[in-house]
Each structure stands twice: as C-alpha cells, then as structure tokens.
Amino acid sequence: MRRASLQVKFGLSYILVIAAVLVFMNTYPLIVSENLVVRSKQTTLQSSVSVMVTALSGLEELSEENVASAMTLVEDTGISRILVTDAAGRILYDTRETDGAVGRYGLYTEIVQALRGYDAFYADFTDGAFRSRAASPVIYRSQTIGAVYAYEYDVEQATLLLTLQKNLLRISAAVAGFVVLLSLLLSRMLTRRFGVLLEAIRRVREGAYSYHAEIGGRDEISEIAEEFNSLSDRLQTTEEARRRFVSDASHELKTPLAGIRLLSDSILQTEDIDAATVREFVGDIVQETDRLTRITENLLRLTRLDSGIVEPAQSVAVAPVIERVVRMLRLVADEKRVELTYLVEREQSVRAGVDDLHQIIYNLTENAIKYNRPGGFVRVTLGGTEDECVLRVEDNGIGIPEEDMPRVFDRFYRVDKMRSRAAGGTGLGLSIVADTVRRRGGSIAVSARAGGGTCFTVRLPAVRREGET
C-alpha cells in the first residue's frame, strides 16, 4: 500500500503541476489576445466616431436633413451601424437600411453618457463575435446638441480567437496525455527503486545483514543504496564479530569455571584426602579464580572501549609510567630468569589517560616476559621526535610466526592456544592495547626481531614540552 500510495502521490504531483501549466497556457494567451483586440477596436471605433463628430460639430442644431447631408461627406468606415441623435436622444440618422430607428429615442447607455458630455466605449466577446459600442457628444459652442453612436459586430477576429483557443486545447490535450503517461512511467520507476530499497531494509531488519539493494544509476537514490549496502556490510561484520566474541568469551569463561568445578568435586568426593592435596587443589582453584577475574576485567574494559567510554585525556609523561611498570614486573621477570631493562632515548609526553598508558606498556611488557625463554631479555625503549612518541617493546623469546602476525590484535586470538592457556593468557591483552592506542590517535605494529623474538612498536602523538618550537 505504501508503494502504491507513493506512486499515486508522485503521479498526482506531476499531473497537477502540468495541469496548472496547461490552464495557464489556455487562459493567459486568450485573455491577452482578447484584450489586444478590444483595445484595437476601441482605438479604431473611437477614431471613426471622432471623425463623424467633427463633421457634425459645425452645425448650429441637428436635424434629419442636415445630419444626412453631413454624413454623406464621411467615408465609409465599415462600421456595422451608426446612429446620430439630437440633444433629447431622438434618432436623426441610422445607417440600417431596414427597420431603421429614425424618429425613435435611442436611450442606449453609451448615448446617455455621450449626451451628458462624456465619451463612452463598451465591448464584449460572446457567442463567437466581438460586439463593440462607442459614443461621443456633438458640441456646438460648449453645448451638447447631440451624440454619435457606433456599433460594430465583428466575427472575423472572433473566429481567429476561437481558432487559437481550439488549437491550444488540442495542444493541451496532447501534452496532458503525454504528461500523464510520462508521470506514470517516472513515478513507477522511482517508486520501484524505493521498493527495492525498502525490501532490502526489511531483509536486513530480519537479520539478513549480507543482503544488498541492487539499484543502478548515478543519482541520489543509487547513492543512498550504496550507503545502505555499506551499512549492511558493516552490520554483517559487526554481527560476525559479536557472535565470535560471544562464543570466544563463553569458551574462555567456561574453561576456568570447569576447572574450579572439577577441583571442587575432587575435594568433596574424595574421602580421606590429605591436607597437602587439599592445599594443592585449593591453590589451583585460586589460580583459576584469578584467571577468571582477569578475563572478566578484560571483557569489561573492552565493553567500555566499544561504548566509547574513555578516560579524559591529559598530558602524561611516559618515562615514569615505564619505570613503574618495570618495577612491578621485575619480580615476574626474575622468576622466569628474563632480563628486563628500559631505555629512555628522549623524554616524551602524550595526551592520554594515565591508566590507558599504563595498560599499553604493562600488557606488552608482560606478554614479552610470559612468552620468553630462561636467559632471554625484554627491553622497553622510549624515543621518537618532537611530534611523535615512539615506544618499542622487544624480546628475544619464542617469537610469532609471520602468518600469525596480522591477527595477533584480534580478540581471543592466540598463536599457540595450549601454551597461552598454560601461561595464563586470555587472548584479550593485545586487542585491548590496539583499541586503546587507536582511540588515542596512535598506531601499533608488530614485527619479527632480527636474531629472534618479537618487536612491538607503538606510535602516539607527542605533546611538546615548554621551550620547544
């Protein structure tokens, strides 16, 4: 119903606009033409009457004899009828050969006005003819002694005007038919394209995010369709990411919970279990609980990042944060017999949240320690330029295969799942780092280190210190 209604509205809009144009085309030219004819007749008729008045104005008084004698001197003007009256309105002269009105009183409106001393003119177009009337007073020594009245009945110019009207009507009918057909075609084409777009919206609303609206052309509607298709592609990507995220999150949460359940059941169902075994199982439960806590915290942090909730940016000195992170992870590095060092090549400050910067450095450094070998090293380096802060975290550990590097920042992605779980990893740390860096206007890259290991490089816009230009 909506498509039909829209089509009707478009069609009626076209028809109404053209109908208004056709009405204007059939009225304005005719009105202008009629006015031109009337003005022409007024000029001609009043000029002829003026000539006759001039011929009579030398007479002291008007009578049938002297009026007829004076009128014989006036050239034939082709006027249908001419009347001359005395001051009382009695007709003294009439050009009509049969049924003349001589001797009668001609009290036409125009004659009455002329006897009062005014020129009069009236014309109308009825019954296929122009009827024009004009009258002027005959004055002798400032006294009105009579009036001249002229009447013209013109069919020729009326026929021309009627012919023009008929031609305009024929043209209008042809144009109207063409416009109706064109409006139906255009409205059908337009509403059909809207219908395709509407069907695509319904499909996407029902969950078919991969559905595209196939609309050709290079106009605004096709641009809307392209934007819609781009939106549906993004929805499809987002939906796939959401499903993958839910699946991975469920799996990650399920693993520690299953471990806790298994260890708890072992304690409860095993009779005469010794205290050392109980203590060992409880220690394992604590580790699984810590792992569950880390997963939950990371999920909450990703949720905040996805919702756009970020810590207000401020100018943060990077070197003190590196020093604090190295101090916190020194014990972990010593336990794995990994040498942890840092080097500040250039003091830098960035606009970020303190927690964000700590999270970036901590996650990269902790990962480098976790996936290293005894006797290895992890080095954190701060450098860059006055416009860019460059932070590098490199190690000579087990490294990342080249084919896995493009995906290390994906959520829940692990290069070696079994080894990652053994190290307590959640597969979320690098994803959090990448999202945080991007939200602060920076970039992160990973590469293989010459001689073995991995190098992560973070670039963030630097804040110039006072005195720098």
N, C-alpha and C positions, 0 to 999 in steps of 0.2 A: 504493500500500500504506500509506503514512503517513497519508493522509487517512482511509482505512478504519479503520486502527488507532486513530487519534484518535477517530473517531466511535464505535467499539466501546468505547473507554475511557470516553468521556463517558456513553454509554448505560448501560454497566455500573455506573458510579458512581451515576447516578440510581436505577437499579433496586435496587442494593444498599442504598442509603440508605432507600428506601421499603420494601424487604423487611424491613429491621431495624425500621422503624416498625410495619409490619404484624404482625411476630412479637410485638413488644411489646404491640400492641393486642389480639392474640389470646391472650396468656398472662396478662398482669398483671391485667386485669379479672376473668378467670376465677379466678385464684388468690385475688384479694381476695374475690370473691363466695363461693368455696368456704370460705375461712377464716371469713367472717362467718357462714355457715350453720353451720359446725362449732361456733363459739363460742356461737351461739344455742342449738344443740342441747345443748351441754354445760351451759349455764345451766339450760335447761328440764328436761333429764333428771336432773341432779343435784338440782334443786329437788324434783322428784317423788319421787326416791329418799329425800331427806331427810324428806319428809312421811311416807313409809312407815316409815322408821326410827324416827321419833318415835312412830308408832302402836304399834310393837313394843317400844320401849325400856322400857315399864312392866312387861313380863313377866319373871318370875324365870328361866324357862327356856322354850325354844321347842319346841312340838310341833305336829303337823299340825292338831289341833283348835283350840288357842288362836291359832295363826297365822292359820288360815282365818277364825276369828271376828274377829280384829283387822283383817284385811284387808278385811272387809265394810264396815268403817267408813270406808275410804279411798275418796274419789271416783274415778270413772273418769277416768283421765288420758289415755287414748287411746294408751298405750304398747303396742307390739306384744306384748311378753312380759315377765312379771315372775316372778322366782324368789326364794324365801326358803329359806336353808339354816340348819342348826344349826352349832354350833362345829366339827363334824367335816367339814362340807361336804356333808352329806346333804340332799337337796332335800326340804323340808317343804311347799312351796306352789309351784304352777305354774299360770299363767293359761291355758296352752294347753289347749284342751278335748280335743283328740285327740292321742294319742301323748304324753301328759304324762310328765314325768320324776320325779314324786314317788316317793321311796324310793331313787332313784339318787343317786350322788355327782356333784355339779356342780363339777368342778375346772377351771372356766374361769380364765384368768389374772386377770381382774378379781375373781372371787370369792376366789381365793387371796390377792390383795393386801388385799381387804377383811377377810378372816379374820385377817390379820396386823395389822389396825388402821389401814389406810390407805384413803382414798378413791381410787377408780380410775375413769378415763374413757378411752375409745378410740373413734375414729370414722374411717371411710374412705368414699371415693366410688368405687364400682366397679360395673360392669355396669348403669349407669343408675339407681343408687339410693344413698342415704346409709344406712350401717349404723352405728348408734351404740350403745355399751355403757357402762353406768355401774354402779358397785357401791360400797356403803358398809357399814361394820361396824355390827352391833346390839350396843350396850354396856349392860351392867347392872352397876352398882357396880364400874366400872372393869375389868370382864371382858368380853371379846368372846364373846357367846353365839350369834352367827350373823351372817348377811350378807344384804343385799337386793341383788338383781341385776336390772337393767332393760335391755331390748334394744328398739331401735326401728328399724324398716325403713321409710324414707321415700322414696317415688317422686315425690311431687308437686314438692317443691323440687328434686329431681334433674332432673325434666322441665323446670322453669323454667331451670335452669342449662344444660341441654343445648340448649334453645331459644335462649338467649342466645349460646351457642357457635356454633350454626348461623347465626344472624343475623350475628354477627361475621365468620364465614367468608364468607358471601355478600357482605357489605360489602367485606371484604378482597379478594375475587376481583374485584369491580367496580373497586375502587381500583387493584389491581395491573394490570388490563387497561388502565385509563386512563393509569396512570403509564408503563407500557411504551410505549404509543402516544405519549404526550407526550414521553418521553425520546428516542424515535427521532426525532420531529419536531424537538425542540430541538437534539439532537446533530447532526442533518443540517443544520439551519440554521446552527449555529455552525461546523461543520467546512466547510460550503460557503463561508462568508465567509473562513475561514482559507485555503481552497483558492484563492480569488480573490487573496488577498494573496500566497500562495506562488507562483502563476503570474506575478504582477507582478514578484516578486523574481527569478524565473528570466529573465523577459524583460529586465529591467534588467541582470542579470548577463551576458546575452548581448550587451549593447550598445545595447538599445533604451531609451535614457535618457528618452525622451519618453513611455514607456508609463505609464499611471496605473491604480491599483487602484480600480475603481468599487464602493464599498461604502457603502450607505445606512445611516441610523440616526444616533443621537447618543450611542452608548455608547463604551466604551474601544476596541473593535475599530475603529470608524469613526475615532476619534481617531488610532489607530496608522496607519490607511490615509491619513489626511490628512497626517500627519508623513512617511509614506513618499513620498507624492506630492510633497510639498515638497522632500524629499531628492532625488528623481529629477529634479525641475526644476533644482535646483542642480547636480546632476551633468551634466545636459544643458547648462546654461550653462557650467559648467567645461570640459566636453568641447569645446564650440564654441570657447571662448576658447583652449583648449590647441591645437586644430587651427589656429586662426587665428594663434596665436602661433608655432607651429612653421613654418607657411607663411611668415609675415612674416619670421621670423628667418632661415629658409633663403634667402629672397629677398634680405634685407639682406646676408647673408654672401656670397651668390653674386655680387652686384654688384661689390664691391671685388676679389674673387678673379678675376672675369672681366677686370677692368681690369688687374690685375697680370699675368695670363696674356697678355693682348693686348700690353701694353707689352714684356714679356719676349720674346715671339715676334718682335716687331718688331725688337728689338735683335739677336737671334740670327740672324734670317733675312735681314736687310738687309746686303748686302755694301758695304764701303767707307763705312759710316756714320760721319759726322764726330763728333768728340768733343763738340761743343756739343749735338748732337741726343741723343747718348747721355746726357749730363748732364741734359738736359731730361726724357728718358724716366725716368731713374733718380729724378729729383725727383718725377715723377708717381707712380712706384711707392712712394716713401716716403710720399707723401700718402695713397695708397690703403691702405698698411700701417697708418698712423696711424688712418685711419678704421676699418679692420678691428679694430684694438686697442680703439678706443672702443666699438664695437658689442659686442665680447666682454666688456669690463669692465661695460658696462651690463647685458648679459644675466646675468652673474654676480651683479651687485647685485640685480637683480630676483628671481633664484633665491633669494638669501639672504632677501630680504623675504618672498617667498612661503612659505619654510620656517619663518618666524618667528624667524630668527636676526638679532637687532638688537644694536647696541652698547648696553652698560649706560647707563642714564640718569644724568645728573648735572646739577648747576646750572651752566649755561653763560651767560656774559654775551654778549648778541647784538651790541652795538656793535663790539667788537674783531674779531669774525668778519666783519662788513660791511666794516670798514676794510681787512682783509686781502684780501678778495675784490676790492674796488675797486682796490686796489693791483696785484693780479695781472692784472686785466683792463684796466688803464689803457692799456697799450700796444696792445691789440687795438682798443680804442675810438678811440685816436688814429689808428691806421691807417685806420679807416673814417670818420674825421672826425666822430665822435659824441662829444658832451659827456657825460661820466659823472660824476655827483655823488651824494652821500648826505647825509641829514639825520637827526640823532638828536633827536626831539622829547621823548623820555622814555627814560631808561636802563632797560633791561629785561633780565631773566634768565629762562631757560626750562629745564625739565628735559628734556634730550635728550642725544644723543651729539654730540660736537664735530664729527665727520665728517658726521653727519646734517645739522646746521645749516649747515655749510659747503656741502654738496651742494645744499641747498634754495636758498640765496642765490646760489651760483655758477651753477646751471643757469638760474634765472630771469633773472639779470643777463646772462649770456652770450647767451641767446636774444634778449633785448631789443636787444643790440648787433648780433647777426647779422642780424636782420630789421628793420634801420633804414635810414634814408637818410643820405647825407652831409649834415652840418649839423644832424642831429637830436640828440636828447638822451635820456639814460636817467637816471632819478632813483630812488634807493633811500631809503625813508623808514621810520624806526623810531618807533613810538608805541604807543598803547593805554592801558590802565588798570592799576590795581594787581593786577587778577586776570587780565588778558588782554594778551598781547603781539600787536601788530598790525604786520605787515611788508608794505609796499607797494613793488612794483617797477613803474614806469610809464614809458612811452616815447611818442614821437610818430612812430613808424615806420609801416610799411605796414599795421599793424592785422590783425585777424582778422575775417572775415565772421561776422555774427551766427549764421547757420545752422551754422557750424562750431564755435562756442564750446562746446556741450555735449560735443563729442568730442575736444577738444584734449588731455585727460588719458588717452585710450585709447592703448594700446601700439601703436607703429608708425604712429600716425595723423599725417598731415601735411596741412596746409591746401593747400599747393602742393607736390606731390611733386618736380617738377623743380627748383624754386627751393630746396627744402630740401636736396636732394642736392648742389646746387651750393654751398650754404653749409656742407656737411659734416654736416648733421643726421642723426640716426638714428631719430627718432620715438620715442625712449625717455626722453628727459630729463624732460619734463613728467610722464610716467607715474611715473617714479622719485620725483619731487618729491611728487606727490599721495599715493603709497603711504607715503612716509616721514612726511609730515605727518599722515596719518590714524593711523599707528601710534604717533605721539607725542601722540595725543589732540586734534589740531587739525583745521582745515579750510582749504581753499583755494578761491578763486573767481576767475573771470576776467571782465572787463567791458571794454566799449569806453570809451576815454578821450574826454572832451569835447574837441573840437578835433583829434581824430585820434589813432590809436595804441591802445595796449592797457594795461590796468592789472591786475596780478595781486595779490591780497590774501591773505596767509597769516595765520591766527589760531592762536595756541598758548597753552596755559595758562601764565600768568606765575608766577614764583617771587618772593614778596615779599621785599624787602630788609629787613635788620635796621632796626628803628626804625619800620617801617610797621605800622599797625594796621587 
